[in-house]
Amino acid sequence: MEGNPYEHDPKDVELENEISHYLRNLREGDIRVSVRHGHVTLSGTVIDYDTKRRISQHMHGFGGTHDMVNNIRVIGRNQTMVEPDSNI
């Protein structure tokens, strides 16, 4: 991409909006998404590892996704922080 390196590619903006819409409809936690050159980064919190894994699996189904980093943290139902698992 030429020009200002801080400008978002319209394809990235479209992908980010599509994923954000999907995540809002899940209502599975407080999850944020950013996309840069097709690389998706997820952050926020969910209540269990199954939810984190399920969200991660769905991200690869979005067209235009080249890579994905899942920085979602898992918190228990009682809001106690659980150490993130980098293998998920």
Protein Blocks (a to p, Z undefined) as FASTA:
>chain_A
ZZjfkbccfklmmmmmmmmmmmmmnonaccddddeehiacdedddfbfklmmmmmmmmmm
pghiabdcdfbdcddfkopacdddfkZZ
